[in-house]
């Protein structure tokens, strides 16, 4: 069963449970917010990573990732000049089936994706947790400001998203994690990525600038 969502293309990947603040000032996204708030609850739109290019326009649907995540509206402040400051949180993953560009902003027919643990997910949670703590320690040793995550979730789906959202990765790797079929697949990918990143942190004396834990504002 498909559902139609307004689409907010973004140069980042949104994961379920991740808080995403946005500054909305472009006219097309003001239109999106106005139409959204004039509709019925739940107030949500789809965030989809831009795979190619930086802007939307004619043909932009071909540059969007196949899988995105709903952004659930948690707080809205409308300014006198028409801008919006909003706070959202990642809700449900979806797959884009068809895109409609008849309005100033994109809309899409999407299919919501189930969240499954996958086969033997419990066996990979402890190794991923161990490597992730080592990763955080090494980031701290390199001078990065890392939010304390002493109590990681034990449930595979939740753990997989906390790790995915927290790691300093390029957009391609983030999108691979979002699109993983289930938590077990995602955790195995994270295990490999954490081994790679821990090795790099051991060899190189600096770390890349990051939005660790997604705590920064993303202007459209």
C-alpha positions as CSV (number, residue, x, y, z in Angstrom):
1,X,0.0,0.0,0.0
2,X,1.4,3.4,-1.0
3,X,1.2,6.8,0.6
4,X,1.8,10.2,-0.9
5,X,4.3,12.4,1.0
6,X,5.8,15.8,0.4
7,X,9.5,15.3,-0.3
8,X,12.3,17.4,1.2
9,X,15.6,16.5,-0.7
10,X,18.6,17.0,1.6
11,X,22.3,16.7,1.3
12,X,22.3,14.2,4.3
13,X,20.7,11.0,5.4
14,X,18.0,10.9,8.1
15,X,17.6,7.8,10.2
16,X,14.7,6.7,12.4
17,X,15.0,8.3,15.8
18,X,17.4,11.0,14.8
19,X,16.5,14.6,15.7
20,X,16.7,16.9,12.7
21,X,16.4,20.7,13.0
22,X,15.8,22.6,9.8
23,X,15.8,26.2,8.8
24,X,13.3,26.6,5.9
25,X,13.6,29.7,3.8
26,X,13.3,28.7,0.2
27,X,9.8,29.6,-1.3
28,X,9.1,26.0,-2.4
29,X,9.7,24.6,1.0
30,X,7.7,27.4,2.6
31,X,4.9,26.1,0.3
32,X,5.5,22.6,1.6
33,X,5.3,23.7,5.3
34,X,2.2,25.8,4.7
35,X,0.4,22.9,2.9
36,X,1.6,20.5,5.5
37,X,0.3,22.5,8.4
38,X,-3.0,23.2,6.7
39,X,-3.6,19.4,6.4
40,X,-4.3,16.8,9.0
41,X,-2.1,15.2,11.6
42,X,0.3,13.4,11.7
43,X,2.4,16.3,10.2
44,X,5.2,14.6,8.4
45,X,7.2,14.7,5.2
46,X,9.8,12.6,3.6
47,X,13.5,13.4,3.7
48,X,15.5,11.9,0.8
49,X,19.2,12.2,0.2
50,X,20.3,13.9,-3.0
51,X,22.6,11.4,-4.8
52,X,23.7,13.8,-7.6
53,X,23.7,17.6,-7.6
54,X,22.7,20.1,-4.9
55,X,19.3,21.5,-6.0
56,X,15.9,20.2,-7.1
57,X,14.3,21.2,-10.4
58,X,13.4,19.6,-13.7
59,X,14.6,16.0,-13.7
60,X,15.6,16.2,-10.0
61,X,13.7,13.0,-9.2
62,X,16.3,11.0,-11.0
63,X,18.9,12.3,-8.6
64,X,17.2,11.2,-5.4
65,X,18.1,8.1,-3.4
66,X,15.6,5.2,-3.6
67,X,15.0,5.0,0.1
68,X,14.3,7.9,2.5
69,X,12.9,8.4,6.0
70,X,9.8,10.3,7.3
71,X,10.5,13.5,9.3
72,X,7.9,13.8,12.0
73,X,7.2,17.4,13.0
74,X,7.9,18.1,16.7
75,X,8.1,21.8,16.8
76,X,7.5,24.8,14.5
77,X,8.3,28.5,14.7
78,X,7.1,30.7,11.9
79,X,8.9,34.0,11.4
80,X,7.3,37.3,10.2
81,X,9.3,37.1,7.0
82,X,7.8,33.6,6.2
83,X,10.8,31.5,7.3
84,X,10.3,28.5,9.5
85,X,12.5,26.9,12.1
86,X,11.3,23.4,12.6
87,X,12.4,20.4,14.7
88,X,11.7,17.0,13.4
89,X,12.6,13.4,14.3
90,X,13.1,10.5,12.0
91,X,10.2,8.2,11.8
92,X,9.7,5.4,9.3
93,X,11.8,4.4,6.3
94,X,10.2,4.3,2.9
95,X,10.9,3.4,-0.7
96,X,10.0,5.8,-3.4
97,X,7.7,4.3,-6.0
98,X,6.8,7.4,-8.1
99,X,7.5,11.1,-8.0
100,X,5.1,14.0,-8.8
101,X,6.8,17.4,-9.7
102,X,3.5,19.2,-10.5
103,X,3.8,21.5,-7.5
104,X,6.6,23.8,-6.5
105,X,8.0,21.0,-4.3
106,X,8.2,17.3,-5.0
107,X,5.7,14.8,-3.8
108,X,6.1,11.0,-4.0
109,X,4.1,7.8,-3.7
110,X,6.0,5.8,-1.2
111,X,5.9,2.3,0.4
112,X,6.7,2.2,4.1
113,X,9.4,-0.4,4.9
114,X,9.2,-2.8,7.8
115,X,11.7,-2.8,10.6
116,X,12.9,-6.4,11.2
117,X,15.8,-7.7,13.3
118,X,16.9,-10.2,10.7
119,X,18.6,-13.6,11.2
120,X,20.8,-14.0,14.3
121,X,20.9,-10.2,14.9
122,X,21.6,-10.8,18.6
123,X,25.0,-12.4,17.8
124,X,26.4,-9.2,16.2
125,X,25.1,-6.6,18.7
126,X,27.9,-7.1,21.2
127,X,30.8,-7.0,18.7
128,X,29.3,-3.8,17.2
129,X,28.8,-2.2,20.6
130,X,32.4,-3.0,21.5
131,X,33.8,-1.6,18.3
132,X,31.6,1.5,18.6
133,X,32.9,2.3,22.1
134,X,36.4,2.0,20.8
135,X,35.5,4.3,17.9
136,X,34.2,6.9,20.3
137,X,37.2,6.7,22.5
138,X,39.5,7.2,19.5
139,X,37.5,10.2,18.3
140,X,37.9,11.7,21.7
141,X,41.6,11.0,21.8
142,X,41.8,12.9,18.5
143,X,40.1,16.0,20.0
144,X,36.6,15.4,18.7
145,X,33.6,16.4,20.8
146,X,31.7,13.2,21.3
147,X,28.3,12.9,23.1
148,X,28.5,10.2,25.8
149,X,26.8,7.0,24.8
150,X,27.4,4.8,27.7
151,X,24.0,3.1,27.6
152,X,23.6,1.9,24.0
153,X,20.3,0.1,23.2
154,X,20.5,-3.7,23.3
155,X,17.6,-4.1,20.8
156,X,19.2,-4.7,17.3
157,X,17.0,-2.3,15.3
158,X,17.5,0.6,17.8
159,X,21.3,-0.1,18.1
160,X,21.7,-0.3,14.4
161,X,20.2,3.2,13.9
162,X,22.1,4.8,16.9
163,X,25.4,3.6,15.4
164,X,24.5,4.5,11.9
165,X,23.5,8.1,12.9
166,X,26.5,8.6,15.1
167,X,29.4,7.6,12.8
168,X,31.3,10.1,10.7
169,X,30.7,8.6,7.3
170,X,30.2,9.9,3.8
171,X,26.7,10.1,2.4
172,X,27.1,6.9,0.3
173,X,27.9,4.8,3.4
174,X,25.1,6.4,5.3
175,X,22.6,5.7,2.5
176,X,23.8,2.0,2.4
177,X,23.0,1.7,6.1
178,X,19.6,3.3,5.7
179,X,18.7,1.0,2.8
180,X,19.9,-2.2,4.6
181,X,17.1,-4.9,4.5
182,X,17.1,-5.5,8.2
183,X,19.0,-4.7,11.4
184,X,21.3,-7.8,11.1
185,X,22.4,-6.7,7.7
186,X,22.9,-3.1,8.9
187,X,24.9,-4.2,12.0
188,X,27.2,-6.4,9.9
189,X,27.8,-3.4,7.6
190,X,28.5,-1.3,10.7
191,X,30.9,-3.9,12.0
192,X,33.0,-3.7,8.8
193,X,32.8,0.1,8.8
194,X,33.8,0.4,12.4
195,X,36.8,-1.8,11.8
196,X,37.8,0.4,8.9
197,X,37.3,3.6,10.7
198,X,39.1,2.4,13.9
199,X,42.1,1.5,11.8
200,X,42.1,4.9,10.0
201,X,41.9,6.7,13.4
202,X,44.8,4.6,14.6
203,X,47.0,5.5,11.6
204,X,46.0,9.1,10.9
205,X,46.5,12.0,13.4
206,X,43.3,13.9,12.6
207,X,39.6,13.3,12.2
208,X,37.2,14.9,9.6
209,X,34.8,17.6,10.6
210,X,31.5,16.0,11.6
211,X,27.9,16.4,12.6
212,X,28.3,13.8,15.2
213,X,24.9,12.6,16.3
214,X,23.3,15.0,13.9
215,X,23.1,17.8,16.4
216,X,23.4,20.6,13.9
217,X,21.0,22.7,11.9
218,X,20.6,21.8,8.3
219,X,19.5,24.8,6.2
220,X,17.7,24.0,2.9
